[in-house]
């Protein structure tokens, strides 16, 4: 999501260049900068498919559309090689308004940017892979552009970790449907720094009647809206389908990761179903323990992730403020690690 913030600021920079030209170009007969809003519009569309629709995206989109239509006639003249000897009064006013909108959008993006841990500082390596397929057909790396991407796998591990350790703790984490791996990254990075091999995955396929679960651009944002507004349809889905959906996701991630028998395997969730965890642990002998981070005291945004660090806008809607100190994430990770160590000790004593 740092890439998302950089992309949005880059889009606004292109718009600013297009709008500010009224101050430094005295001869508009050659006006190549009129093409920049069209480029910014194309980047905005691509960013939507890459990261979905957020409040920051909305702010950027308003600025992009206003600047694009303000420059539309100039773009047509550029395309037709038509020459004008001055900027019109209305165009100058429109460009000035665009600059105000661009500045406001940039300010909003900066103050709501996520606070993320430095992988270099924490000495953590993050790797990612994209898969197509499902649990029934098997997961495979897509070979064609038309292959639907259904799983995004992330692995966090400390540099120079002891690969040959006799008993390595492997954490298998599925984000709540109201979040993504990125939202939980401060917690996952802290655990990886402390010696745990952490796997997390974002899945985009539907196992029931909720088609939005298969949409990468819309899944989280739509479910967030439904959750915060206490939508009855979302409540009904949680009661009737969520448990089976989560079970499918955990089984899918386990099939991709394939932990070894010597590993101490931990299933980790956020507001997970206790009965589901017990069933999964009973059916799969590789699972040593299951933990729910929503039971950690001090972790107040249960089900949403540590949004005080990674999504300040959603944190505000939940009555929280942006927190760049990483306290909540570090505290949550430390408490989970204590429980894992206790479980490992119990297992080793048997």
PyMOL commands that set and color helices and strands:
alter all, ss='L'
color gray80, all
select helices_A, chain A and resi 2-24+32-51+55-70+72-79+89-111+119-122+181-193+211-214+219-228+232-240+242-257+274-283+293-295+307-310+312-317+327-349
alter helices_A, ss='H'
color red, helices_A
select strands_A, chain A and resi 124-134+138-140+149-158+169-174+197-203+264-269+287-292
alter strands_A, ss='S'
color yellow, strands_A
deselect
rebuild
show_as cartoon
